[in-house]
Structure formats: C-alpha cells, structure tokens
C-alpha cells in the first residue's frame, strides 16, 4: 500500500497504511470479533490483511480449524485486500507469526500485528499508523502498542514512552525486528554477569529480572527460541522483548487509554487461562472515532512504578521458586 494523506484540524499528515497480520488456528469466534472491530476502523478499507491458519497440532483443534477455514474461504469484506494462507503442516505460533511477517514486509517496511482474540477501538488503526509514521526515525522506539494494562493511571497526553512491551496489538517496523533478531543469548549472559547490571535490573523489576535469568540459563518454562536456518533465534514474545528493551535502553509508545481489549482469557488460547477473565474482557477501551497525534511524554516514576507493580504482581513466587531464582543467578557467574 502506498502513501496516504489524512486531514485533522486543518493539518495534513503524511501516513503509510500498514498491513495487518493475524495468525490463527481454531478460534473462529474470536477471529470474527477481531475482524469486525478492525473493519469498523477508519482506513480499514485502505488496509491489507494477512491471515495464516496454522495446521492443527492434534485432533482437539480439528473442528475449530475446519470452522476457521470455512469462514475465511467464504470471503472477508471491509478491507482493501485479505490474503489467507492455509498451512499444510503445523508451524507453531512463532513460526506462523514469522511467516506472516515475511509476507507483510515484502509489501511494506512496517506492519500491525494482532492475535485473533483482540478487539479494537474505532481509532486503533489511525493511532497506530500515525504513530508509526511519527516515530519511524527514532530508533529508541521499538514499537507502537495499542494495549495498556489494567492500571489506574492519570492521563498527561495521548501517549507516553516506557520500556514495557505488550503483544496484544502493536505496530512495528521491519528494521526493529531485524535488530531484535541480532540479540543473542551471549548478549544477555554478558549483561547479567556484570554484578552491577544484575543488581539494577532486580531493583528495576523483579519480574523482568526473573525472566532474564530464566532466558539466560535456558530454564524458561516456555520455549524461548524459534527455529531458523542460521541457528537458534529468540522468539519475539513479550517477556523476551521486555528484557531486550531494558538492556538496549529502548521504549515503546503506549496509549494512556487502552485501544485494545483481550478476549482470550477463556481457556481457548495457548497462554491465557481463566484467571482474571473479567478483568480483561470488561476492560474499558478508547471510545473515540478519531485520534489526534501528539508527542509522547516520557513515563514518569509514578507511571513506571505502576507498570512494574502490575508485572511484579504476576510473580506469585514460592519459597522453592525463590531458591531456584538464586540458583539460576549463581549459574551465570
């Protein structure tokens, strides 16, 4: 998709319309909700959508998979183009995402990623495209995220910068992905072997510190690598990206009011269970039709503290787990 002009408050803004990529498998109901919410957005009719249906890894996914294939084969309207790819073998989540990255980056130098269980504000596409345009040359910005965690935060602008990444609906440039792909285990291990670095990270966020140790020692409960022809490469899951952001001193653009609601805490997803289902499914999101871009403010200490508290609250660490954490820390000496 080429360049597009939009007018807001008599200001002409130069903007690229980013393609959307959606990996999916068997959650047809969620996918329908996701697409319907995106279809209502301004610029949806100018947007290309790339959807990849992964092949079922087992029979339990078969019925949902067949329903999803049937739904997509019937055709999707409301967008500029919809490209559907039906995989012949199971790729797994990470490789399915990367398959879509490659397709979309062949068309543009940026894309918008969403899982199939998100629903969006009416101004999400305008927000993401405009902020991708505004911060393209600022290499300290990793991505433009649409989701803000359910925290009480005072709005100081439309957006702010913070080194915390959420994968529930984000825009990103191809060169940021390429740079992340150069991040290797030896970079992380070298960082953590410095006692001062380790001390600062632990003080910064207990959660991210623990994730970093798990990743560095390759003891994480979740797969940390994806397959690649040149060897192991880190997956771009949110917990790995958050470690990367801290080490590389990068930030993410975040909205003060979330533009995404996640509906996947119903047991249907790969990672989300029923815990706090209502908290996420009933989360308030931006109700405005349009978005007026502004210069993002740097997160202040109160805001950073609120986000850290949210992340750290996910660590319900037992005594046994505390011992394990210390053991992993010693392994890196």
C-alpha positions in Angstrom: 0.0 0.0 0.0 1.4 3.4 -0.9 1.3 6.7 1.0 -1.9 8.2 2.2 -2.9 11.7 3.3 -5.2 12.5 6.1 -6.5 15.8 7.4 -7.0 16.5 11.1 -7.6 20.0 12.5 -6.5 21.5 9.1 -3.2 19.7 9.4 -2.1 17.4 6.5 -0.3 14.4 7.9 1.9 12.1 5.8 1.0 8.5 6.6 1.7 4.9 5.4 -1.2 2.4 5.7 0.3 -0.6 7.4 -0.8 -4.2 6.6 -2.3 -6.2 9.4 -1.1 -9.7 10.2 -3.2 -12.2 12.2 -2.0 -15.7 13.0 -4.9 -18.1 13.8 -5.8 -21.8 14.2 -9.1 -22.8 15.7 -10.7 -19.9 17.4 -13.2 -18.8 14.7 -15.5 -16.9 17.1 -12.6 -14.8 18.4 -11.3 -14.2 14.9 -14.7 -12.9 13.7 -14.9 -10.5 16.6 -11.4 -9.3 15.9 -12.0 -8.7 12.2 -15.4 -7.0 12.9 -13.8 -4.5 15.3 -11.0 -3.7 12.8 -13.5 -3.4 10.0 -15.2 -0.5 11.8 -12.0 1.5 11.9 -11.2 4.5 9.8 -8.8 3.3 7.0 -9.9 -0.3 7.2 -11.0 -0.1 3.5 -7.4 1.0 2.7 -5.8 -1.8 4.7 -4.4 -5.1 3.5 -4.9 -8.0 5.9 -2.7 -11.2 6.0 -4.1 -14.2 7.9 -2.3 -17.5 8.3 -4.2 -20.6 9.6 -1.8 -23.0 11.2 -2.3 -26.7 10.7 -3.7 -28.4 13.8 -1.1 -30.0 16.0 -3.6 -32.5 17.3 -7.2 -33.7 16.9 -8.5 -31.4 19.6 -8.1 -28.4 17.3 -9.6 -30.1 14.2 -13.2 -28.9 14.4 -12.3 -25.3 15.2 -9.7 -25.4 12.5 -12.3 -26.5 9.9 -14.7 -23.8 11.0 -12.0 -21.2 10.7 -11.0 -22.4 7.2 -14.7 -22.4 6.1 -15.2 -18.9 7.5 -12.2 -17.4 5.7 -12.8 -19.2 2.5 -16.3 -17.6 2.3 -14.5 -14.3 1.9 -13.9 -11.2 4.2 -15.1 -7.8 3.2 -14.4 -4.3 4.5 -10.6 -4.3 3.8 -8.5 -3.4 0.8 -7.3 -7.0 0.3 -7.4 -10.1 2.5 -4.8 -12.7 1.9 -5.4 -16.1 3.5 -2.7 -18.7 3.9 -3.7 -22.3 5.0 -0.6 -24.1 6.3 -0.1 -27.7 5.3 1.9 -28.6 8.4 2.0 -27.3 11.9 4.4 -24.3 12.2 3.7 -23.4 15.8 2.8 -19.9 16.9 6.2 -18.3 16.5 6.9 -19.6 13.0 3.4 -18.8 11.9 3.9 -15.2 13.0 7.2 -15.0 11.2 5.6 -16.5 8.1 3.2 -13.5 8.2 6.0 -11.0 8.9 7.8 -12.1 5.8 4.6 -11.7 3.6 3.7 -8.3 5.0 7.3 -6.9 5.0 7.5 -7.8 1.3 4.8 -5.1 0.8 5.7 -2.5 3.4 8.5 -1.7 5.8 6.1 -1.9 8.8 3.1 -3.9 9.9 0.4 -4.2 12.6 0.3 -7.4 14.5 -2.6 -8.8 16.4 -3.5 -12.2 17.8 -7.0 -13.4 16.9 -8.6 -12.8 20.3 -8.3 -9.0 20.4 -11.0 -6.4 19.8 -10.1 -2.8 19.0 -11.2 0.8 19.4 -12.6 2.6 16.5 -9.4 4.8 16.2 -6.9 2.0 16.6 -5.7 1.9 13.0 -5.4 5.6 12.8 -3.5 5.8 16.1 -1.0 3.0 15.1 -0.4 4.2 11.6 0.1 7.8 12.6 2.5 7.0 15.5 4.4 4.6 13.3 4.9 7.5 10.9 5.9 9.9 13.6 8.5 7.7 15.3 9.9 5.9 12.3 13.3 7.7 12.5 13.5 7.4 16.3 15.5 4.2 16.7 15.0 4.3 20.5 11.3 3.4 19.9 10.8 -0.4 19.4 7.1 -0.4 18.6 3.7 1.3 18.9 1.5 -0.6 21.2 -2.3 -0.4 21.4 -2.8 -2.2 24.7 -2.4 -0.7 28.2 -2.5 -3.0 31.2 -5.5 -2.6 33.6 -3.9 0.0 35.8 -5.2 3.3 37.2 -3.0 5.9 35.5 -3.5 9.7 35.2 -3.6 10.9 31.6 -1.0 13.5 30.8 -1.1 13.3 27.0 -2.4 10.9 24.4 0.6 8.7 24.6 3.7 8.0 26.6 7.0 6.2 26.3 8.0 3.3 28.6 10.3 0.2 28.3 7.4 -2.3 28.6 6.0 -4.2 25.7 2.7 -5.9 25.3 1.9 -8.2 22.4 -1.8 -7.6 22.2 -1.9 -5.4 19.1 1.2 -3.5 18.1 2.7 -1.8 15.1 6.4 -2.3 14.3 8.9 -1.5 11.6 11.0 -4.2 9.8 14.3 -2.8 10.9 13.3 -3.1 14.6 12.6 -6.8 14.0 15.9 -7.2 12.3 17.7 -5.5 15.2 15.9 -7.7 17.7 16.9 -10.8 15.7 20.6 -9.9 16.3 20.0 -10.1 20.1 21.7 -13.3 21.2 22.0 -15.3 24.4 25.6 -14.3 24.8 24.5 -10.6 24.9 22.1 -11.4 27.7 24.5 -13.6 29.6 27.3 -11.0 29.3 24.9 -8.3 30.7 23.9 -10.4 33.6 27.4 -11.5 34.5 28.1 -7.9 35.5 27.0 -7.8 39.2 26.0 -4.1 39.0 23.8 -4.7 35.9 22.1 -7.6 37.7 21.5 -5.6 40.9 20.0 -2.7 38.9 17.7 -5.0 36.9 16.5 -6.7 40.1 15.7 -3.4 41.6 14.0 -2.2 38.5 11.6 -5.1 38.2 11.6 -8.4 40.0 9.5 -9.9 37.2 11.8 -8.9 34.4 14.8 -9.9 36.4 13.5 -13.4 36.9 12.5 -13.7 33.2 16.0 -12.6 32.2 17.6 -15.3 34.4 15.2 -18.0 33.0 16.1 -16.9 29.5 19.8 -16.7 30.1 20.0 -20.1 31.7 17.7 -21.6 29.1 15.5 -22.8 32.0 12.3 -21.0 31.0 9.1 -23.0 31.2 8.0 -21.5 27.8 10.0 -22.1 24.6 12.5 -19.2 24.2 13.8 -20.0 20.8 12.3 -20.3 17.3 13.8 -22.4 14.6 15.8 -20.6 12.0 18.2 -21.6 9.2 21.1 -19.8 10.8 20.6 -21.3 14.2 18.5 -20.6 17.3 16.9 -17.1 17.5 14.9 -15.7 20.3 11.2 -15.6 19.9 9.7 -12.2 20.0 7.4 -13.0 22.9 6.6 -10.1 25.3 8.7 -11.4 28.2 11.8 -11.7 26.0 11.2 -8.3 24.4 10.9 -6.7 27.8 14.3 -8.0 28.7 15.7 -6.7 25.4 14.1 -3.3 25.9 15.7 -2.9 29.3 19.2 -4.0 28.2 19.1 -1.9 24.9 17.6 1.2 26.5 14.6 1.2 24.2 11.0 2.3 24.7 7.5 1.5 23.4 4.8 4.1 22.6 1.8 3.4 24.8 -1.7 5.0 24.9 -2.9 6.4 28.2 -6.3 4.7 27.4 -6.1 1.2 26.0 -7.2 0.8 22.4 -7.3 -3.0 22.7 -9.4 -5.4 24.8 -8.2 -9.0 25.0 -11.0 -11.7 24.9 -8.7 -14.7 25.2 -8.8 -15.4 28.9 -11.4 -18.1 28.3 -9.1 -21.1 28.2 -9.0 -21.2 24.4 -5.6 -19.7 24.0 -2.0 -21.1 24.2 -1.0 -19.0 27.2 -4.1 -17.3 28.7 -6.3 -19.2 31.2 -9.5 -18.3 33.1 -7.7 -16.3 35.7 -8.9 -12.6 35.8 -11.1 -13.2 32.8 -13.5 -10.5 33.7 -10.6 -8.0 34.3 -9.5 -8.3 30.7 -12.8 -8.9 28.9 -14.5 -5.9 30.6 -11.6 -3.6 30.4 -12.6 -0.1 29.3 -11.0 1.0 25.9 -11.0 4.2 24.0 -14.4 5.1 22.6 -13.5 7.9 20.2 -13.7 7.6 16.4 -10.6 9.6 15.7 -7.1 10.0 17.0 -5.2 13.3 17.1 -1.4 12.5 17.3 0.8 14.2 19.8 4.4 14.0 21.0 4.7 11.1 23.5 5.8 12.2 27.0 8.4 10.2 28.9 6.9 8.0 31.5 7.4 9.5 35.0 8.4 7.5 38.0 4.8 7.0 39.2 3.8 5.6 35.9 6.8 3.3 35.7 6.1 2.1 39.2 2.5 1.3 38.4 3.5 -0.8 35.4 6.3 -2.5 37.4 3.9 -3.3 40.2 1.5 -4.9 37.6 4.2 -7.0 36.1 5.7 -8.0 39.5 2.2 -8.9 40.7 2.2 -11.7 38.2 5.1 -13.3 40.1 3.5 -15.3 42.9 6.8 -16.7 44.0 7.0 -19.6 46.4 10.0 -20.2 48.7 11.0 -23.0 46.4 10.9 -20.7 43.4 12.9 -18.1 45.2 15.7 -20.7 45.8 15.5 -21.6 42.2 15.9 -18.0 41.1 19.0 -17.6 43.3 20.4 -20.8 41.9 19.9 -19.5 38.3 21.7 -16.3 39.3 24.7 -18.3 40.6 24.8 -20.3 37.4 25.8 -17.2 35.5 28.9 -16.4 37.5 
